[in-house]
């Protein structure tokens, strides 16, 4: 993946998560939905791992939280915006 003509290496899971958010752009994706749809886990699981992956994506893509490209919906999940 390239950002501003610089190559950015995402892990497979980070890439899958980013693609999932982009496919669902404009919709709030709950942490449980993400765990089920991206990780394919269908039992009680610590969804805090998603926060770690989101922070990794933001850091690697140099996204600022205040820019809201991937916005945190407190207590619910995440939403991808334009």
PyMOL commands that set and color helices and strands:
alter all, ss='L'
color gray80, all
select helices_A, chain A and resi 12-23+31-37+48-60+65-67
alter helices_A, ss='H'
color red, helices_A
select strands_A, chain A and resi 2-3+6-7+29-30+70-73+77-80
alter strands_A, ss='S'
color yellow, strands_A
deselect
rebuild
show_as cartoon
